[in-house]
């Protein structure tokens, strides 16, 4: 298994996921600041993005898709509820919450600083956007963590890899609003041995 990867990008999530699943993998570094991509990387990610995964005949990209694939194939019942488990729907919902809700809302929050105020009502009409405001996104996330230490309750899953990486990222860049709930959640994620192993890959050695 090969993971096309670059430090301090969304590919860090995929490394964390592979460590949680306990599978063997090879990291293939991609310099995202340069346009060049190998044919092997482009076969796994035609857009030349990271992360991209090559697992035998399987070639795919996008951190959420990779986390779902690895959880289902290599850690089903441990990092992903089975298809007939009542928690499955909640798991899938929260697994994609980061790219579907948190990241667009975060981007919108930044855009508001450059879009003229007179155009904001039209540009950011909540009825036309597929996500809520950044504040609402954070509020819903906080409330949903009331079920237990992890997003599904007592059990850690691939959804926490996605959400936990967002909590860590937002805090790292000073974008996380004051939230004891999400601060504590981020701390729990960073305390996991698999997270720490993934972070070790971020440091050139």
C-alpha positions in Angstrom: 0.0 0.0 0.0 1.3 3.4 -1.0 0.1 6.8 0.3 1.1 9.9 -1.8 1.5 12.4 0.9 2.8 15.8 1.9 3.3 17.1 5.5 0.8 19.6 6.9 -1.9 18.8 4.4 -5.1 16.8 4.5 -2.9 13.7 3.8 -1.9 13.8 7.5 -5.4 12.4 8.2 -4.8 9.4 5.9 -1.5 8.7 7.7 -3.4 8.8 11.1 -6.1 6.5 9.7 -3.5 3.9 8.4 -1.9 4.0 11.8 -5.2 3.4 13.6 -6.0 0.5 11.3 -2.5 -1.0 12.0 -1.7 -1.7 8.3 1.6 -1.6 6.6 2.1 1.3 4.1 4.7 3.3 2.3 4.8 7.1 2.3 5.6 8.6 -1.1 6.4 12.3 -0.6 4.9 14.8 -3.0 6.1 18.4 -3.1 2.7 20.2 -3.6 4.5 23.5 -4.2 5.7 22.1 -7.6 3.6 21.2 -10.5 5.4 17.9 -11.4 3.6 14.6 -10.6 4.7 11.1 -11.4 2.5 8.9 -13.6 1.9 6.6 -10.6 0.6 9.5 -8.5 -1.6 10.7 -11.3 -3.0 7.2 -11.8 -4.2 7.3 -8.2 -5.2 11.0 -8.2 -5.8 12.4 -11.7 -6.0 15.9 -10.2 -2.6 15.5 -8.7 -3.8 16.0 -5.2 -2.8 14.5 -1.8 -3.6 12.3 -0.2 -3.8 9.6 -2.8 -3.9 5.9 -2.0 -2.7 2.9 -4.0 -3.7 -0.5 -2.6 -3.2 -3.2 -5.2 -5.8 -2.4 -7.9 -7.5 0.2 -5.8 -6.4 3.8 -6.6 -8.2 6.7 -4.9 -7.9 10.1 -3.5 -9.6 12.4 -1.0 -9.0 12.0 2.7 -12.6 11.2 3.7 -12.9 8.5 1.0 -9.5 7.0 2.0 -10.6 6.9 5.7 -13.8 5.2 4.8 -12.1 2.7 2.5 -9.4 1.8 5.0 -11.9 1.5 7.9 -14.3 -0.7 6.0 -11.7 -2.9 4.4 -9.2 -3.3 7.2 -11.0 -2.3 10.5 -14.7 -3.0 10.0 -16.4 -3.3 13.3 -13.5 -1.5 15.0 -13.1 1.8 13.2 -16.3 1.6 11.1 -19.7 0.3 12.1 -20.9 -2.6 9.9 -23.5 -1.8 7.2 -26.3 -3.2 9.3 -25.3 -1.4 12.5 -27.7 1.3 13.6 -24.7 3.6 14.1 -23.7 3.3 10.5 -25.7 6.3 9.3 -24.4 8.5 12.0 -20.9 7.4 11.3 -21.1 8.2 7.6 -22.7 11.6 8.3 -19.9 12.6 10.7 -17.1 11.1 8.6 -17.9 13.6 5.8 -18.8 16.5 8.1 -15.3 18.0 7.8 -15.1 18.3 4.0 -18.8 18.9 3.6 -19.4 21.4 6.4 -16.4 22.5 8.4 -14.0 23.3 5.5 -16.6 25.2 3.3 -17.8 27.2 6.4 -14.2 28.0 7.4 -13.4 29.1 3.8 -16.6 31.2 3.7 -15.6 32.9 7.0 -12.4 33.9 5.4 -14.0 35.1 2.2 -16.3 37.5 4.2 -13.2 39.6 5.0 -12.7 40.4 1.3 -16.2 40.4 -0.2 -17.7 43.9 0.0 -20.5 44.1 2.6 -23.1 45.1 0.1 -22.6 41.8 -1.8 -22.4 39.5 1.2 -26.2 38.9 1.5 -26.3 37.6 -2.0 -23.0 35.8 -2.0 -23.6 34.0 1.3 -27.3 33.4 1.2 -27.7 30.5 3.7 -30.7 29.1 1.8 -28.5 28.6 -1.3 -25.4 27.2 0.4 -24.9 23.6 1.1 -23.4 24.3 4.5 -24.3 26.5 7.5 -22.4 29.4 8.9 -19.1 28.8 10.6 -20.6 29.5 14.0 -23.5 27.1 13.4 -21.2 24.4 12.1 -19.2 24.6 15.3 -22.3 24.7 17.5 -23.8 21.5 15.9 -20.4 19.8 16.2 -20.1 20.7 19.9 -23.6 19.5 20.8 -23.1 16.2 18.9 -20.1 15.4 21.0 -22.3 15.3 24.1 -22.9 11.6 23.4 -19.6 10.6 24.7 -15.9 11.1 24.3 -16.1 10.3 20.6 -18.6 11.3 17.9 -20.3 7.9 18.0 -20.3 7.7 21.8 -17.8 5.5 23.6 -16.1 4.0 20.5 -13.5 5.8 18.5 -14.0 5.5 14.7 -12.7 6.8 11.4 -15.1 9.7 11.7 -13.0 10.9 14.7 -9.9 10.9 12.5 -11.7 13.3 10.1 -13.2 15.5 12.8 -10.2 15.3 15.2 -7.9 16.5 12.5 -10.2 19.5 11.9 -10.2 20.3 15.6 -6.4 20.2 15.7 -6.0 22.2 12.5 -8.4 24.9 13.6 -6.7 25.2 16.9 -3.2 25.3 15.4 -4.1 28.2 13.2 -6.1 30.1 15.9 -9.4 29.6 14.1 -11.2 27.5 16.7 -13.7 29.6 18.6 -13.5 29.3 22.4 -14.9 25.8 23.0 -13.9 23.7 26.0 -15.7 20.8 24.4 -13.7 20.9 21.2 -10.5 21.7 23.0 -10.9 18.6 25.1 -11.9 16.5 22.0 -8.7 17.7 20.2 -6.6 16.8 23.3 -8.1 13.2 23.3 -7.4 12.8 19.6 -3.8 14.0 20.0 -3.2 11.7 22.9 -3.9 8.6 20.7 -0.7 6.6 19.9 -1.7 6.4 16.2 -2.0 10.2 16.0 1.4 10.6 17.6 2.9 8.2 15.1 1.3 10.0 12.2 2.7 13.3 13.6 6.2 11.9 13.7 6.0 11.5 10.0 5.5 15.3 9.7 9.0 15.9 11.0 11.9 15.2 8.6 14.1 12.6 10.1 
